[in-house]
Amino acid sequence: MLKFTEDHEWLNIEGDTATIGITTHAAEQLGDLVFVELPEVGASFEKGGEAATVESVKAASEVYAPLGGDVVEVNEKIVDDPSLVNSDPMGSGWMFKLKLSDASAADGLLDKDAYDKLIG
């Protein structure tokens, strides 16, 4: 199940785990990324908590946890090569995976149509 936030994160939920990254729109707005800082595996976040940081030649931006949960995996490839986030933000440029504390909370997030209207 693919969901989006108004802060331009996407999450793909499978069971009680969500893969999270920034949207194509966010990656385009930021420009070429030069640095990515990811959370530690085992870190816990509440919904809206600052989970990661991305920096481009234009600006630095926080990536927020779209739902509460514990980090179970991070994408080290994007630390070594931040351009993966620009070239494939919703694929190989994913950032981290959360084991969700309440997967049903995703019902309050945006679906693709609602997100498209938001950025429209």
C-alpha positions in Angstrom: 0.0 0.0 0.0 1.6 3.3 -1.2 0.9 6.4 0.9 2.2 10.0 1.0 2.6 12.8 3.5 2.1 16.5 3.1 5.9 16.8 3.9 6.7 14.9 0.7 7.6 11.5 2.1 6.3 8.3 0.6 5.9 5.0 2.3 5.2 1.6 1.0 3.5 -0.5 3.6 3.8 -4.3 3.6 2.3 -5.9 6.7 3.6 -4.0 9.7 6.7 -2.6 7.9 7.0 0.6 5.9 9.7 1.5 3.4 10.2 5.3 3.5 11.8 7.9 1.3 11.2 11.3 -0.3 8.9 11.8 -3.3 10.0 12.5 -6.8 8.6 16.0 -6.3 10.7 16.6 -3.2 13.9 15.3 -4.9 13.3 17.6 -7.9 12.7 20.6 -5.6 15.9 19.9 -3.6 18.1 19.5 -6.6 21.3 17.4 -6.6 21.8 15.8 -3.2 25.3 15.8 -1.8 24.7 14.3 1.7 22.3 12.0 3.4 22.2 11.2 7.1 20.1 8.2 8.1 18.7 7.1 11.5 20.4 4.3 13.4 18.8 0.8 13.2 16.8 0.4 16.4 15.9 4.1 16.7 12.3 4.7 17.6 10.2 7.6 16.2 6.9 9.1 16.9 4.8 10.2 13.9 6.4 13.5 12.6 9.7 12.9 14.3 12.9 14.0 12.5 14.3 10.8 11.2 16.8 11.7 8.5 18.5 14.7 6.9 19.2 15.3 3.2 21.4 18.1 1.9 21.6 19.4 -1.6 23.6 22.3 -3.2 20.5 24.4 -2.5 19.4 23.5 1.0 19.3 21.0 3.9 16.0 19.4 4.7 14.6 17.0 7.4 12.9 13.8 6.5 10.1 13.0 9.0 8.8 9.7 10.2 5.4 9.5 8.6 4.2 7.1 11.3 5.5 5.9 14.6 7.8 2.9 14.8 11.3 1.4 15.1 13.9 1.5 12.4 14.7 -2.0 11.2 16.8 -1.2 8.2 18.6 1.7 6.4 19.7 2.1 2.9 23.5 2.5 3.2 23.8 2.8 -0.6 22.4 6.3 -0.5 24.9 7.4 2.1 27.7 6.5 -0.3 25.9 7.8 -3.3 23.2 10.4 -2.5 22.5 10.8 -6.3 20.5 7.6 -6.1 17.8 9.6 -4.3 17.7 12.0 -7.2 17.7 9.3 -10.0 15.2 6.9 -8.3 13.7 8.5 -5.2 10.8 6.0 -5.0 12.9 2.9 -5.8 16.6 2.4 -5.1 16.7 5.8 -3.4 14.6 4.6 -0.4 15.9 5.8 3.0 14.8 3.5 5.9 12.3 0.9 6.9 10.1 1.2 10.0 8.4 -1.6 11.9 5.2 0.3 12.6 3.7 0.6 16.0 0.2 1.1 14.5 -0.1 0.3 10.8 -3.8 1.4 10.8 -2.6 5.0 11.3 -1.6 5.0 7.6 -5.3 5.4 6.9 -4.9 9.1 7.7 -2.2 9.6 5.1 -2.6 10.7 1.5 -3.1 8.3 -1.4 -1.5 9.0 -4.8 -4.5 11.0 -6.1 -4.6 13.2 -3.0 -0.8 13.8 -3.1 -0.9 14.6 -6.9 -3.6 17.3 -6.1 -1.4 18.6 -3.3 1.6 19.2 -5.5 -0.6 20.0 -8.6 
